Each structure stands twice: as C-alpha cells, then as structure tokens.
Amino acid sequence: MALFVIASCQLMVVLDITIVNIALPHIQSSLDFSTTSLSWVVNAYTLTFGGLLLLGGRAGDILGRRRVFIFGVLLFVLASLLGGFAQNSGQLLGARALQGVGGAIASPTSLALISTTFREGPERNRAFGVFAAVSAGGGAIGLLAGGMLVEWLNWRWVLFVNVPIGLLIVLATPRYIRESERHPGRFDIAGALTSTAGMVLLVYGFIRAAQDGWRDPLTLASFAGAVIVLATFILIERRSRQPITPLHMFADRNRAGTYGIMLCLAAAIFGMFFFLTLFVQNVLGFSPLAAGLAFLPVSAVIAVGAGLASRFLPVYGPKPFMVVGAILAAAGLAWLTLTDVHSTYAGSVLGPMLVFSLGMGMEFVSLTLMALSNVSTPETGAASGLLNATQQVGGSLGLSILVTMYGTASTNEAEKQVPDFLRQATPAERLRFEQTGQLPKPWSDEILTAGVSAAFIMAAIFTAVAALIALVVIQVRPSDLERLKGGAGPGPM
C-alpha cells in the first residue's frame, strides 16, 4: 500500500505533463489563447516543475519527507482546482505554474520515500521498477486520459480529475507511510532561485529561437542571461555550507553519467509524444480519444521493459540495460524517420513506438537505481530531486531543440509545396491561402511530415549519445551487484 500511494502520486504528477496536450485546441478556443501563447500552457508547468525540483528534494530532507509529500500533493490539488475554474488565460497559466510548484515538492520526495521505506536489495529493486514504469509510462496514460476526458466531458476535467485522486493520496499517506528522520539544516534560497531562473532563461531561449530565429536579440539575451545566472548558481553552491545541490555528487562518474543519460533520453521521450500526437491527429486523422488509445501500448511495453530490468539487474548489473535500452530507443526513433503522408498507424507507427518503449522501460529502472546508489540518507532527497530535475529540464530543452529542427525542415518543405499548390489551386483556395498563409491538405500534410521526420532524426541522435555515455562512462563494481542482491557491500559515500 505504501508503494501504491507513492506510485499514484508520481503518476498524477507525470501524466499532467501530457494530459493537457490533446486538450490544447479546446483550451485555445475557450480562453482565447493565441497560437504562440498556447505553448505556455505546457511550459508554465514544466518550467516551474523542473526548476524547483531541487528545492523540493531538499525540503523533504530537512522538514520530513512524509510531511512535505502531503503538502506538495495538497498544493497540486488546489492548483488543479483553480485551473479547472479558470476564466481567462492569465488565471490558467498561474494555476499551471502553481501545479508545477506542487509537483516539484511531491515528486522528489516520493522517490526518496522509496529509499527510506523499502529495504535495499530485491524489495527496493521491485519498488524502483514500479516507480520507473509509472514515471516513463505516465506520459502515454496522460494522452489517453486527456482524450477520454475531452471527448466525453470537456477540457476542464483534465485538471479537475486530479482533485479526487490527490485527496485520496493525502488521506492514505499518514496511514501507510511512516515519517522519515529529519536532518537539521538550512534552505539554500539563493541556490534555488538562481537554478530556477537559469533553467527558465535557458528553456525560454530555445523556445524563442524556434519562433523567431537564433539571431533574435531576445533569444541571444536569454542565452546570455542563462549562462550568467547558472554560473552564479555554481559559485553559490561551491561556497554554501548546505547547498541545494551538493556538487560532490558529480564527482562520482556513474552518477554524473546517469544525469547525462537522463538529459538525453528525456529530450527524446518528450519529443516522441509531442510529434507523434501531431502526426496521428493531423495526418492520420485520429480523434482525441483514438489518439490517446494509439499511445496505450507504450505504457504496457514500458512496464515490460521495467519488469525485465528490475528482475535481472542483480545478475547483470544496470550497465547492460542502460546501453541496450538506449540503443533500442535510438532504433525506434530512427525507424520513425521513415514515416510519410502514406504511412499508417499499424504499418509505420506502432512497431517503432514499441521498440522505443521497451528500451525506455529498461532505462528508467537502471537510471533510478544508479542515481541513488552510494548516496547517504540525508542526501537522498537532493539526489532524487536532481534526477527528476534533469528529466524535466532535458525534456523542455530537448523539445525546444526538436521544435527548431521541425520549424526549419517544414519551412524548407513549404518552399517546395507552395508552387505546386498554386499551380493546382482554385481561385477560392488561392484567396484563402493569401488570407491565412496556411496550405490545405494534402500539401499541409507533406510539410508537417517533413518537419516531424527531421525532429525524429535529432531525437535519435540524442538517444545515440545516451548509449555512448552508458558504454564509456558507467562502471559497475562487484560491490554494487552485492547490494542489488541484498548483500551488505560497502556503506554509502
């Protein structure tokens, strides 16, 4: 029951990243968002979530993880309720940002609770396997749930649905989860603010570049500001007696490699969900519900991959699963680059999606175990927060880079398609094109498909880099295998 409560919270927090994707067209028409500002319905959540995860993990270490966990879930529930009742764009964006704060408090604390609730060895391996499957598969479940809620009710229920789930988690937590030991300390507020501001500036720079180009003054200013603020963050952490991010964690090559792998893989999985959602709805013509169902196999296969990894990790160690998982993910994405306007779901999408999902299931279990290996108990919250922050920031940064690739390729394809359209268009179609600047089908499908294929090429490169890091950097010692089997092994660093 403790694992069920923890996993339910993680599922609620993770699926909220994707559950609104299918609802975006309905949100746009209901609250009068422009196309550009609509992207902030997603970004307001992911930026505050990724930016404050480090502070959330530290709060659990200092104040007690169960107490902080309950507070984070309650804040998430309140923000979801406010967002569901939003009457304008500003109210919704504020609620989404507050959701991100609640998620940043609850998510790293829930991962740290696994370390303190379950004994090291097979029991904790199984718990991490469930947690990793939920973390990796939550995106696909969010797409399905979003499709169902939008089609059967309305877009507001993608937010309202969190309220009863969150309240049940809050009621069950005191009964099934014991409070962790509190470790006296001080909050590194300066570190939290500079890390958050730096990541927001960096993500905004990539988003701005995708919209207005790399030479745009605000784009360049955002990147320059990000470099300055993040450099300030590192200086603050080096001088702080109780830093929000203990930099010595990066001295361990396995942990540093794990964070690098997570950065690359998060970029790939965010991009896969985003661009395949566009493809199946706009090119294949799927309804919101059908699009959600199309992603359901992702969750099932991720669970299979996570189960295999958690079962055989004590025998082979995490490195083989990290290498093979990244290679499978890269192969699936490379396969997706072959999609075109004549592709079908069964013939061109399902196969590569399953290959990708199997690899990701193996990866998330291995990465979670490696990130928390040899971490002292007082720092498990910081270590888990850093892993989650890497995932969210990697996803946001990676998606921004992929969107830039998509924009460049689709613009080049449009230059080829416009003359062909003008040769065949009726006077009414030409007039509509002059007014809107949008090409009709099938020309628009050609443009979108060209952009999606280019984005998948870059996503495949991200996963190939992850495989290279796993192969070259990660080293598993015999003592690590002993701990995975439940043996003593050396104590934490």
C-alpha positions as semicolon CSV with decimal commas, in nm:
position;residue;x (nm);y (nm);z (nm)
1;M;0,000;0,000;0,000
2;A;0,289;0,237;0,067
3;L;0,419;0,173;-0,285
4;F;0,069;0,219;-0,428
5;V;0,034;0,559;-0,259
6;I;0,379;0,675;-0,373
7;A;0,329;0,549;-0,731
8;S;-0,017;0,710;-0,752
9;C;0,131;1,048;-0,666
10;Q;0,408;1,009;-0,924
11;L;0,155;0,904;-1,189
12;M;-0,063;1,208;-1,117
13;V;0,234;1,445;-1,139
14;V;0,389;1,289;-1,451
15;L;0,075;1,243;-1,658
16;D;-0,017;1,609;-1,601
17;I;0,270;1,697;-1,835
18;T;0,090;1,531;-2,130
19;I;-0,277;1,516;-2,029
20;V;-0,335;1,872;-2,148
21;N;-0,171;1,818;-2,490
22;I;-0,482;1,675;-2,654
23;A;-0,698;1,942;-2,484
24;L;-0,495;2,237;-2,619
25;P;-0,721;2,317;-2,920
26;H;-1,025;2,330;-2,688
27;I;-0,838;2,545;-2,434
28;Q;-0,736;2,782;-2,711
29;S;-1,092;2,840;-2,832
30;S;-1,235;2,860;-2,479
31;L;-0,990;3,110;-2,328
32;D;-0,881;3,296;-2,646
33;F;-0,515;3,195;-2,647
34;S;-0,306;3,289;-2,947
35;T;-0,116;3,003;-3,111
36;T;0,214;3,129;-2,970
37;S;0,091;3,183;-2,615
38;L;-0,082;2,844;-2,612
39;S;0,254;2,669;-2,573
40;W;0,288;2,825;-2,229
41;V;0,000;2,610;-2,101
42;V;0,258;2,328;-2,113
43;N;0,569;2,536;-2,041
44;A;0,430;2,707;-1,729
45;Y;0,403;2,364;-1,570
46;T;0,726;2,204;-1,689
47;L;0,943;2,508;-1,614
48;T;0,831;2,552;-1,252
49;F;0,830;2,175;-1,206
50;G;1,183;2,128;-1,337
51;G;1,317;2,448;-1,184
52;L;1,203;2,382;-0,826
53;L;1,262;2,007;-0,802
54;L;1,596;2,058;-0,629
55;L;1,435;2,272;-0,361
56;G;1,156;2,015;-0,321
57;G;1,404;1,735;-0,261
58;R;1,595;1,943;-0,006
59;A;1,274;2,036;0,177
60;G;1,197;1,669;0,236
61;D;1,541;1,610;0,385
62;I;1,507;1,898;0,631
63;L;1,136;1,903;0,724
64;G;1,047;1,533;0,699
65;R;0,955;1,361;0,375
66;R;0,602;1,249;0,462
67;R;0,506;1,598;0,580
68;V;0,648;1,764;0,269
69;F;0,493;1,496;0,045
70;I;0,144;1,570;0,182
71;F;0,194;1,946;0,144
72;G;0,307;1,908;-0,219
73;V;0,007;1,693;-0,308
74;L;-0,235;1,939;-0,141
75;L;-0,080;2,230;-0,331
76;F;-0,110;2,033;-0,655
77;V;-0,479;1,962;-0,582
78;L;-0,552;2,329;-0,508
79;A;-0,380;2,443;-0,827
80;S;-0,571;2,184;-1,033
81;L;-0,899;2,309;-0,889
82;L;-0,812;2,671;-0,965
83;G;-0,705;2,581;-1,319
84;G;-1,029;2,395;-1,385
85;F;-1,229;2,705;-1,292
86;A;-1,001;2,948;-1,484
87;Q;-1,194;3,211;-1,679
88;N;-0,906;3,365;-1,874
89;S;-0,558;3,280;-1,996
90;G;-0,378;3,451;-1,708
91;Q;-0,567;3,253;-1,445
92;L;-0,494;2,924;-1,622
93;L;-0,123;2,996;-1,664
94;G;-0,095;3,095;-1,299
95;A;-0,266;2,772;-1,193
96;R;-0,042;2,564;-1,419
97;A;0,268;2,727;-1,270
98;L;0,136;2,655;-0,919
99;Q;0,075;2,293;-1,023
100;G;0,441;2,276;-1,118
101;V;0,541;2,400;-0,773
102;G;0,327;2,132;-0,606
103;G;0,467;1,864;-0,834
104;A;0,823;1,980;-0,765
105;I;0,763;1,936;-0,391
106;A;0,585;1,599;-0,412
107;S;0,778;1,417;-0,687
108;P;1,136;1,406;-0,549
109;T;1,000;1,340;-0,202
110;S;0,806;1,039;-0,328
111;L;1,121;0,889;-0,484
112;A;1,318;0,949;-0,165
113;L;1,040;0,780;0,035
114;I;1,107;0,458;-0,157
115;S;1,468;0,463;-0,037
116;T;1,359;0,502;0,327
117;T;1,053;0,271;0,314
118;F;1,192;-0,037;0,135
119;R;1,498;-0,243;0,227
120;E;1,796;-0,235;-0,009
121;G;1,805;-0,539;-0,235
122;P;1,526;-0,719;-0,425
123;E;1,248;-0,541;-0,234
124;R;1,375;-0,195;-0,324
125;N;1,457;-0,309;-0,679
126;R;1,094;-0,409;-0,733
127;A;0,973;-0,080;-0,585
128;F;1,203;0,117;-0,813
129;G;1,078;-0,092;-1,107
130;V;0,718;0,007;-1,036
131;F;0,814;0,372;-0,981
132;A;1,017;0,382;-1,303
133;A;0,737;0,221;-1,506
134;V;0,491;0,479;-1,375
135;S;0,735;0,765;-1,445
136;A;0,804;0,651;-1,800
137;G;0,450;0,537;-1,888
138;G;0,266;0,827;-1,728
139;G;0,301;1,036;-2,043
140;A;0,115;0,781;-2,255
141;I;-0,153;0,734;-1,989
142;G;-0,195;1,113;-1,980
143;L;-0,261;1,123;-2,354
144;L;-0,524;0,851;-2,323
145;A;-0,689;1,010;-2,020
146;G;-0,685;1,351;-2,190
147;G;-0,853;1,211;-2,499
148;M;-1,127;1,044;-2,295
149;L;-1,197;1,347;-2,077
150;V;-1,202;1,594;-2,367
151;E;-1,424;1,376;-2,584
152;W;-1,668;1,265;-2,314
153;L;-1,674;1,573;-2,084
154;N;-1,473;1,891;-2,159
155;W;-1,120;2,023;-2,131
156;R;-1,161;2,143;-1,771
157;W;-1,174;1,785;-1,649
158;V;-0,811;1,725;-1,744
159;L;-0,745;1,943;-1,436
160;F;-1,044;1,853;-1,217
161;V;-0,953;1,482;-1,232
162;N;-0,651;1,548;-1,009
163;V;-0,866;1,666;-0,718
164;P;-1,022;1,335;-0,601
165;I;-0,702;1,141;-0,675
166;G;-0,489;1,385;-0,478
167;L;-0,726;1,391;-0,180
168;L;-0,725;1,011;-0,160
169;I;-0,343;1,014;-0,161
170;V;-0,339;1,270;0,121
171;L;-0,581;1,062;0,330
172;A;-0,387;0,737;0,275
173;T;-0,035;0,872;0,333
174;P;-0,039;0,903;0,716
175;R;-0,176;0,551;0,744
176;Y;0,067;0,364;0,519
177;I;0,386;0,574;0,508
178;R;0,598;0,646;0,812
179;E;0,769;0,977;0,862
180;S;1,140;0,990;0,776
181;E;1,410;1,116;1,006
182;R;1,452;1,492;0,987
183;H;1,801;1,623;0,916
184;P;1,854;1,973;1,056
185;G;1,974;2,221;0,802
186;R;1,907;2,545;0,620
187;F;1,737;2,615;0,291
188;D;1,965;2,734;0,014
189;I;1,724;3,001;-0,113
190;A;1,985;3,177;-0,329
191;G;2,074;2,846;-0,494
192;A;1,709;2,761;-0,553
193;L;1,632;3,099;-0,711
194;T;1,937;3,109;-0,937
195;S;1,896;2,747;-1,053
196;T;1,530;2,806;-1,134
197;A;1,589;3,138;-1,307
198;G;1,881;2,999;-1,507
199;M;1,685;2,699;-1,633
200;V;1,383;2,916;-1,719
201;L;1,605;3,151;-1,922
202;L;1,773;2,860;-2,100
203;V;1,445;2,693;-2,192
204;Y;1,291;3,025;-2,298
205;G;1,593;3,092;-2,520
206;F;1,536;2,770;-2,714
207;I;1,161;2,833;-2,739
208;R;1,226;3,185;-2,863
209;A;1,482;3,058;-3,114
210;A;1,225;2,815;-3,255
211;Q;0,978;3,100;-3,305
212;D;1,195;3,398;-3,402
213;G;1,533;3,257;-3,504
214;W;1,877;3,234;-3,349
215;R;1,968;3,595;-3,432
216;D;1,671;3,744;-3,249
217;P;1,801;3,989;-2,982
218;L;1,575;3,845;-2,711
219;T;1,693;3,492;-2,796
220;L;2,057;3,593;-2,758
221;A;1,980;3,786;-2,439
222;S;1,805;3,481;-2,290
223;F;2,103;3,255;-2,358
224;A;2,349;3,514;-2,223
225;G;2,137;3,560;-1,911
226;A;2,115;3,182;-1,862
227;V;2,494;3,146;-1,876
228;I;2,545;3,426;-1,622
229;V;2,275;3,306;-1,381
230;L;2,378;2,939;-1,397
231;A;2,743;3,033;-1,345
232;T;2,630;3,233;-1,040
233;F;2,440;2,926;-0,919
234;I;2,755;2,712;-0,938
235;L;2,955;2,972;-0,744
236;I;2,684;2,987;-0,476
237;E;2,677;2,608;-0,444
238;R;3,054;2,584;-0,415
239;R;3,058;2,833;-0,128
240;S;2,744;2,719;0,053
241;R;2,779;2,505;0,365
242;Q;2,449;2,334;0,292
243;P;2,398;2,360;-0,087
244;I;2,073;2,266;-0,253
245;T;2,281;2,063;-0,498
246;P;2,587;1,902;-0,340
247;L;2,834;1,932;-0,626
248;H;3,036;1,638;-0,497
249;M;2,761;1,413;-0,637
250;F;2,901;1,484;-0,981
251;A;3,242;1,358;-0,872
252;D;3,104;1,004;-0,894
253;R;3,135;0,911;-1,263
254;N;2,836;0,677;-1,251
255;R;2,604;0,941;-1,110
256;A;2,731;1,212;-1,346
257;G;2,688;0,973;-1,638
258;T;2,337;0,886;-1,520
259;Y;2,235;1,252;-1,521
260;G;2,377;1,295;-1,871
261;I;2,189;0,990;-1,998
262;M;1,864;1,111;-1,840
263;L;1,908;1,453;-2,003
264;C;1,931;1,293;-2,348
265;L;1,653;1,037;-2,302
266;A;1,408;1,289;-2,160
267;A;1,455;1,504;-2,469
268;A;1,374;1,201;-2,685
269;I;1,062;1,087;-2,498
270;F;0,914;1,439;-2,477
271;G;0,971;1,478;-2,849
272;M;0,824;1,137;-2,933
273;F;0,497;1,212;-2,755
274;F;0,471;1,568;-2,889
275;F;0,536;1,497;-3,256
276;L;0,353;1,165;-3,277
277;T;0,047;1,334;-3,125
278;L;0,062;1,591;-3,405
279;F;0,114;1,323;-3,669
280;V;-0,167;1,085;-3,570
281;Q;-0,423;1,365;-3,531
282;N;-0,331;1,593;-3,822
283;V;-0,206;1,344;-4,082
284;L;-0,375;1,016;-3,987
285;G;-0,693;1,197;-3,881
286;F;-0,735;1,035;-3,538
287;S;-0,987;1,183;-3,292
288;P;-0,862;1,287;-2,943
289;L;-0,980;0,957;-2,795
290;A;-0,835;0,750;-3,080
291;A;-0,505;0,936;-3,045
292;G;-0,497;0,855;-2,675
293;L;-0,570;0,488;-2,742
294;A;-0,294;0,482;-3,001
295;F;-0,039;0,551;-2,727
296;L;-0,175;0,293;-2,482
297;P;0,071;0,018;-2,597
298;V;0,356;0,249;-2,491
299;S;0,268;0,213;-2,123
300;A;0,231;-0,166;-2,147
301;V;0,568;-0,217;-2,316
302;I;0,745;0,026;-2,084
303;A;0,612;-0,182;-1,794
304;V;0,751;-0,497;-1,961
305;G;1,092;-0,337;-2,007
306;A;1,096;-0,210;-1,648
307;G;0,997;-0,555;-1,520
308;L;1,273;-0,727;-1,713
309;A;1,533;-0,481;-1,594
310;S;1,432;-0,495;-1,227
311;R;1,432;-0,877;-1,235
312;F;1,774;-0,926;-1,393
313;L;1,958;-0,623;-1,253
314;P;2,106;-0,823;-0,961
315;V;2,250;-1,073;-1,212
316;Y;2,389;-0,848;-1,485
317;G;2,400;-0,505;-1,321
318;P;2,248;-0,187;-1,463
319;K;2,503;-0,110;-1,737
320;P;2,383;-0,365;-1,999
321;F;2,026;-0,239;-1,962
322;M;2,139;0,123;-1,991
323;V;2,332;0,051;-2,313
324;V;2,076;-0,181;-2,475
325;G;1,784;0,039;-2,368
326;A;1,934;0,347;-2,531
327;I;2,016;0,153;-2,850
328;L;1,656;0,026;-2,872
329;A;1,523;0,377;-2,820
330;A;1,752;0,511;-3,093
331;A;1,644;0,232;-3,330
332;G;1,277;0,308;-3,272
333;L;1,325;0,679;-3,338
334;A;1,535;0,612;-3,648
335;W;1,253;0,388;-3,774
336;L;1,002;0,672;-3,718
337;T;1,200;0,899;-3,950
338;L;1,068;0,686;-4,240
339;T;0,706;0,800;-4,189
340;D;0,542;0,992;-4,470
341;V;0,192;1,102;-4,574
342;H;0,113;0,747;-4,694
343;S;0,208;0,586;-4,363
344;T;-0,043;0,402;-4,147
345;Y;-0,055;0,355;-3,770
346;A;-0,018;-0,024;-3,781
347;G;0,240;-0,025;-4,059
348;S;0,462;0,271;-3,968
349;V;0,397;0,397;-3,615
350;L;0,314;0,106;-3,383
351;G;0,631;-0,101;-3,445
352;P;0,891;0,169;-3,384
353;M;0,690;0,303;-3,091
354;L;0,703;-0,038;-2,921
355;V;1,078;-0,076;-2,980
356;F;1,134;0,270;-2,833
357;S;0,913;0,194;-2,532
358;L;1,091;-0,133;-2,449
359;G;1,422;0,049;-2,438
360;M;1,285;0,330;-2,223
361;G;1,141;0,082;-1,972
362;M;1,486;-0,073;-1,927
363;E;1,646;0,268;-1,896
364;F;1,433;0,426;-1,628
365;V;1,479;0,144;-1,376
366;S;1,855;0,137;-1,429
367;L;1,892;0,515;-1,415
368;T;1,687;0,545;-1,097
369;L;1,893;0,282;-0,917
370;M;2,225;0,425;-1,035
371;A;2,134;0,783;-0,940
372;L;2,062;0,684;-0,578
373;S;2,344;0,431;-0,543
374;N;2,603;0,518;-0,275
375;V;2,408;0,827;-0,162
376;S;2,394;0,893;0,212
377;T;2,048;0,902;0,369
378;P;2,046;1,280;0,437
379;E;2,109;1,348;0,067
380;T;1,866;1,105;-0,099
381;G;1,613;1,387;-0,143
382;A;1,870;1,607;-0,319
383;A;1,987;1,318;-0,537
384;S;1,635;1,221;-0,642
385;G;1,543;1,586;-0,696
386;L;1,843;1,630;-0,924
387;L;1,746;1,322;-1,127
388;N;1,389;1,450;-1,169
389;A;1,512;1,800;-1,249
390;T;1,741;1,657;-1,516
391;Q;1,445;1,473;-1,667
392;Q;1,220;1,781;-1,680
393;V;1,488;2,023;-1,795
394;G;1,615;1,774;-2,051
395;G;1,262;1,730;-2,180
396;S;1,198;2,104;-2,206
397;L;1,534;2,186;-2,362
398;G;1,524;1,887;-2,594
399;L;1,171;1,958;-2,711
400;S;1,269;2,316;-2,787
401;I;1,563;2,195;-2,997
402;L;1,341;1,944;-3,176
403;V;1,082;2,213;-3,246
404;T;1,360;2,423;-3,402
405;M;1,453;2,130;-3,626
406;Y;1,086;2,081;-3,711
407;G;1,045;2,450;-3,799
408;T;1,349;2,458;-4,028
409;A;1,254;2,140;-4,215
410;S;0,887;2,235;-4,251
411;T;0,980;2,581;-4,380
412;N;1,207;2,426;-4,643
413;E;0,934;2,181;-4,743
414;A;0,679;2,464;-4,767
415;E;0,901;2,638;-5,024
416;K;0,865;2,326;-5,238
417;Q;0,492;2,275;-5,181
418;V;0,364;2,631;-5,236
419;P;0,443;2,646;-5,612
420;D;0,278;2,307;-5,662
421;F;-0,030;2,424;-5,470
422;L;-0,056;2,747;-5,669
423;R;-0,050;2,554;-5,998
424;Q;-0,345;2,337;-5,893
425;A;-0,546;2,565;-5,663
426;T;-0,883;2,715;-5,749
427;P;-0,928;3,094;-5,715
428;A;-1,112;3,043;-5,385
429;E;-0,828;2,827;-5,246
430;R;-0,570;3,085;-5,351
431;L;-0,765;3,361;-5,178
432;R;-0,792;3,157;-4,858
433;F;-0,416;3,090;-4,869
434;E;-0,342;3,463;-4,908
435;Q;-0,562;3,539;-4,605
436;T;-0,439;3,267;-4,369
437;G;-0,096;3,169;-4,501
438;Q;-0,192;2,804;-4,438
439;L;-0,184;2,539;-4,708
440;P;-0,474;2,289;-4,722
441;K;-0,438;1,911;-4,734
442;P;-0,253;1,724;-4,884
443;W;0,016;1,994;-4,906
444;S;-0,002;2,071;-4,533
445;D;0,046;1,700;-4,456
446;E;0,365;1,694;-4,663
447;I;0,502;1,993;-4,472
448;L;0,416;1,854;-4,128
449;T;0,556;1,510;-4,211
450;A;0,885;1,656;-4,335
451;G;0,921;1,853;-4,011
452;V;0,832;1,554;-3,791
453;S;1,087;1,331;-3,967
454;A;1,360;1,590;-3,913
455;A;1,272;1,613;-3,544
456;F;1,295;1,235;-3,507
457;I;1,643;1,239;-3,662
458;M;1,763;1,472;-3,387
459;A;1,581;1,268;-3,121
460;A;1,759;0,955;-3,245
461;I;2,090;1,140;-3,213
462;F;2,005;1,225;-2,851
463;T;1,948;0,859;-2,767
464;A;2,263;0,751;-2,950
465;V;2,460;0,993;-2,732
466;A;2,293;0,837;-2,426
467;A;2,407;0,491;-2,540
468;L;2,763;0,618;-2,585
469;I;2,767;0,771;-2,235
470;A;2,638;0,444;-2,086
471;L;2,902;0,243;-2,270
472;V;3,201;0,465;-2,191
473;V;3,125;0,629;-1,856
474;I;2,923;0,383;-1,647
475;Q;3,124;0,133;-1,440
476;V;2,957;-0,129;-1,217
477;R;3,166;-0,275;-0,935
478;P;3,117;-0,618;-0,774
479;S;3,010;-0,444;-0,453
480;D;2,727;-0,276;-0,646
481;L;2,596;-0,616;-0,757
482;E;2,613;-0,739;-0,398
483;R;2,389;-0,455;-0,284
484;L;2,142;-0,525;-0,565
485;K;2,121;-0,885;-0,443
486;G;2,057;-0,766;-0,089
487;G;2,411;-0,816;0,040
488;A;2,593;-0,574;0,262
489;G;2,851;-0,418;0,037
490;P;3,028;-0,100;0,144
491;G;2,833;0,179;0,305
492;P;2,726;0,498;0,130
493;M;2,984;0,758;0,042
